[in-house]
Amino acid sequence: MGLVRVAARTAVISGTATAVSGRVAQRQMGMAAQQAAAAAPAAPAQDDSLAQVEKLAALHAQGILSDEEFAAAKAKALGI
């Protein structure tokens, strides 16, 4: 009887440890995915701003935008 009880107790402890470690791993993966998702959009937004400023600079060089219009549009594009 004692051997069966020890085996059952070991199985319960093992099952609990497996469940807890699985939950911890899932939580860590979820937090890593959230951090990656939060960091990813920052780079394209900066690229978009740079592309917009380059377009504005081309319009300014062509004489389509005045110095004041270019400065105001550039500040708006960069969020200044």
C-alpha positions in Angstrom: 0.0 0.0 0.0 2.8 2.4 0.8 4.4 2.1 -2.6 1.1 2.9 -4.4 0.7 6.0 -2.2 4.2 7.2 -3.0 3.7 6.7 -6.7 0.4 8.5 -6.7 1.9 11.4 -4.7 4.8 11.6 -7.1 2.4 11.7 -10.1 0.4 14.5 -8.6 3.5 16.6 -7.8 4.9 15.9 -11.3 1.6 16.9 -12.9 1.4 20.1 -10.9 5.0 21.0 -11.7 4.4 20.4 -15.4 1.2 22.5 -15.4 2.9 25.4 -13.6 6.0 25.4 -15.8 3.7 25.3 -18.9 1.8 28.3 -17.6 4.9 30.3 -16.9 6.3 29.5 -20.3 3.0 30.7 -22.0 3.0 33.9 -19.9 6.6 34.7 -20.8 5.9 34.0 -24.5 2.8 36.2 -24.4 4.7 39.1 -22.7 7.6 38.7 -25.3 5.1 38.9 -28.1 3.5 42.0 -26.7 6.8 43.7 -26.3 7.8 42.8 -29.9 4.4 44.1 -31.2 4.9 47.3 -29.3 8.4 47.8 -30.6 7.7 46.9 -34.2 5.4 49.8 -35.2 8.0 52.4 -34.1 10.4 51.8 -36.9 7.9 52.1 -39.8 6.5 55.3 -38.4 10.0 56.8 -38.3 10.5 55.6 -41.9 7.2 57.2 -42.9 8.2 60.5 -41.4 11.6 60.4 -43.1 9.9 59.7 -46.5 7.4 62.5 -46.0 10.2 65.0 -45.2 12.1 63.9 -48.3 9.1 64.5 -50.4 8.6 67.9 -48.8 12.3 68.7 -49.4 11.9 67.8 -53.1 8.8 70.1 -53.4 10.8 72.8 -51.7 13.8 72.4 -54.0 11.4 72.6 -57.0 10.0 75.9 -55.6 6.5 74.5 -55.0 6.8 75.1 -51.2 8.1 78.3 -49.7 10.6 78.3 -46.9 7.8 78.9 -44.4 5.6 76.2 -45.8 8.4 73.7 -45.9 9.4 74.5 -42.3 5.8 74.1 -41.1 5.1 70.9 -43.0 8.4 69.4 -41.8 7.6 70.2 -38.2 4.2 68.6 -38.6 5.6 65.5 -40.2 8.2 65.1 -37.5 5.7 65.8 -34.7 7.6 68.9 -33.5 
